[in-house]
Amino acid sequence: MAKDDSLSALEREIEQTREQLATTIDQLLYRAHPKTIVSREVSSIKAHFVDVRTGQPRTDNILKVVGGVVGVVVVFTIIRKVVN
């Protein structure tokens, strides 16, 4: 009788482990899906430029990016003129 109980307990434990593994694999597949990755990255970028709580633009971050882009364009323009 004890042997049957231990086998039943072992079978239940194996089944629970299988279910946990299946859930973990499903979560990993969801996280690794390209659309999920893109959605997560877009949300991250939006959060950098828009305040999540108020929905207002974060002008300090926007101005930093615009300043960087303008700086790069100016540097390329100067390099191009020096080379020519």
CNS distance restraints for C-alpha pairs under 8 A (distance, minus, plus):
assign (resid   1 and name CA) (resid   5 and name CA) 6.39 0.50 0.50
assign (resid   2 and name CA) (resid   6 and name CA) 6.15 0.50 0.50
assign (resid   3 and name CA) (resid   7 and name CA) 6.16 0.50 0.50
assign (resid   4 and name CA) (resid   8 and name CA) 6.11 0.50 0.50
assign (resid   5 and name CA) (resid   9 and name CA) 6.09 0.50 0.50
assign (resid   6 and name CA) (resid  10 and name CA) 6.02 0.50 0.50
assign (resid   7 and name CA) (resid  11 and name CA) 6.07 0.50 0.50
assign (resid   8 and name CA) (resid  12 and name CA) 6.17 0.50 0.50
assign (resid   9 and name CA) (resid  13 and name CA) 6.14 0.50 0.50
assign (resid  10 and name CA) (resid  14 and name CA) 6.13 0.50 0.50
assign (resid  11 and name CA) (resid  15 and name CA) 6.15 0.50 0.50
assign (resid  12 and name CA) (resid  16 and name CA) 6.15 0.50 0.50
assign (resid  13 and name CA) (resid  17 and name CA) 6.17 0.50 0.50
assign (resid  14 and name CA) (resid  18 and name CA) 6.19 0.50 0.50
assign (resid  15 and name CA) (resid  19 and name CA) 6.26 0.50 0.50
assign (resid  16 and name CA) (resid  20 and name CA) 6.19 0.50 0.50
assign (resid  17 and name CA) (resid  21 and name CA) 6.11 0.50 0.50
assign (resid  18 and name CA) (resid  22 and name CA) 6.07 0.50 0.50
assign (resid  19 and name CA) (resid  23 and name CA) 6.17 0.50 0.50
assign (resid  20 and name CA) (resid  24 and name CA) 6.13 0.50 0.50
assign (resid  21 and name CA) (resid  25 and name CA) 6.06 0.50 0.50
assign (resid  22 and name CA) (resid  26 and name CA) 6.16 0.50 0.50
assign (resid  23 and name CA) (resid  27 and name CA) 6.23 0.50 0.50
assign (resid  24 and name CA) (resid  28 and name CA) 6.19 0.50 0.50
assign (resid  25 and name CA) (resid  29 and name CA) 6.09 0.50 0.50
assign (resid  26 and name CA) (resid  30 and name CA) 6.19 0.50 0.50
assign (resid  27 and name CA) (resid  31 and name CA) 6.18 0.50 0.50
assign (resid  28 and name CA) (resid  32 and name CA) 6.02 0.50 0.50
assign (resid  29 and name CA) (resid  33 and name CA) 6.04 0.50 0.50
assign (resid  30 and name CA) (resid  36 and name CA) 6.87 0.50 0.50
assign (resid  31 and name CA) (resid  36 and name CA) 6.16 0.50 0.50
assign (resid  31 and name CA) (resid  37 and name CA) 6.82 0.50 0.50
assign (resid  32 and name CA) (resid  36 and name CA) 7.03 0.50 0.50
assign (resid  32 and name CA) (resid  37 and name CA) 6.65 0.50 0.50
assign (resid  33 and name CA) (resid  37 and name CA) 6.34 0.50 0.50
assign (resid  34 and name CA) (resid  38 and name CA) 6.14 0.50 0.50
assign (resid  35 and name CA) (resid  39 and name CA) 6.04 0.50 0.50
assign (resid  36 and name CA) (resid  40 and name CA) 6.08 0.50 0.50
assign (resid  37 and name CA) (resid  41 and name CA) 6.19 0.50 0.50
assign (resid  38 and name CA) (resid  42 and name CA) 6.03 0.50 0.50
assign (resid  39 and name CA) (resid  43 and name CA) 6.16 0.50 0.50
assign (resid  40 and name CA) (resid  44 and name CA) 6.24 0.50 0.50
assign (resid  41 and name CA) (resid  45 and name CA) 6.21 0.50 0.50
assign (resid  42 and name CA) (resid  46 and name CA) 6.07 0.50 0.50
assign (resid  43 and name CA) (resid  47 and name CA) 6.05 0.50 0.50
assign (resid  44 and name CA) (resid  48 and name CA) 6.41 0.50 0.50
assign (resid  45 and name CA) (resid  49 and name CA) 6.66 0.50 0.50
assign (resid  46 and name CA) (resid  50 and name CA) 5.72 0.50 0.50
assign (resid  47 and name CA) (resid  51 and name CA) 6.12 0.50 0.50
assign (resid  47 and name CA) (resid  52 and name CA) 5.97 0.50 0.50
assign (resid  48 and name CA) (resid  58 and name CA) 7.57 0.50 0.50
assign (resid  48 and name CA) (resid  61 and name CA) 7.16 0.50 0.50
assign (resid  49 and name CA) (resid  57 and name CA) 5.92 0.50 0.50
assign (resid  49 and name CA) (resid  58 and name CA) 5.17 0.50 0.50
assign (resid  49 and name CA) (resid  59 and name CA) 7.53 0.50 0.50
assign (resid  49 and name CA) (resid  61 and name CA) 6.11 0.50 0.50
assign (resid  49 and name CA) (resid  62 and name CA) 6.25 0.50 0.50
assign (resid  50 and name CA) (resid  55 and name CA) 5.88 0.50 0.50
assign (resid  50 and name CA) (resid  56 and name CA) 5.68 0.50 0.50
assign (resid  50 and name CA) (resid  57 and name CA) 4.32 0.50 0.50
assign (resid  50 and name CA) (resid  58 and name CA) 5.28 0.50 0.50
assign (resid  51 and name CA) (resid  55 and name CA) 5.10 0.50 0.50
assign (resid  51 and name CA) (resid  56 and name CA) 5.45 0.50 0.50
assign (resid  51 and name CA) (resid  57 and name CA) 6.13 0.50 0.50
assign (resid  51 and name CA) (resid  58 and name CA) 6.22 0.50 0.50
assign (resid  52 and name CA) (resid  56 and name CA) 7.93 0.50 0.50
assign (resid  58 and name CA) (resid  62 and name CA) 6.36 0.50 0.50
assign (resid  59 and name CA) (resid  63 and name CA) 5.86 0.50 0.50
assign (resid  60 and name CA) (resid  64 and name CA) 6.25 0.50 0.50
assign (resid  61 and name CA) (resid  65 and name CA) 6.38 0.50 0.50
assign (resid  62 and name CA) (resid  66 and name CA) 6.18 0.50 0.50
assign (resid  63 and name CA) (resid  67 and name CA) 5.88 0.50 0.50
assign (resid  64 and name CA) (resid  68 and name CA) 6.17 0.50 0.50
assign (resid  65 and name CA) (resid  69 and name CA) 6.21 0.50 0.50
assign (resid  66 and name CA) (resid  70 and name CA) 6.12 0.50 0.50
assign (resid  67 and name CA) (resid  71 and name CA) 6.01 0.50 0.50
assign (resid  68 and name CA) (resid  72 and name CA) 6.19 0.50 0.50
assign (resid  69 and name CA) (resid  73 and name CA) 6.22 0.50 0.50
assign (resid  70 and name CA) (resid  74 and name CA) 6.13 0.50 0.50
assign (resid  71 and name CA) (resid  75 and name CA) 6.16 0.50 0.50
assign (resid  72 and name CA) (resid  76 and name CA) 6.17 0.50 0.50
assign (resid  73 and name CA) (resid  77 and name CA) 6.08 0.50 0.50
assign (resid  74 and name CA) (resid  78 and name CA) 6.13 0.50 0.50
assign (resid  75 and name CA) (resid  79 and name CA) 6.11 0.50 0.50
assign (resid  76 and name CA) (resid  80 and name CA) 6.00 0.50 0.50
assign (resid  77 and name CA) (resid  81 and name CA) 6.23 0.50 0.50
assign (resid  78 and name CA) (resid  82 and name CA) 6.15 0.50 0.50
assign (resid  79 and name CA) (resid  83 and name CA) 6.08 0.50 0.50
assign (resid  80 and name CA) (resid  84 and name CA) 6.22 0.50 0.50
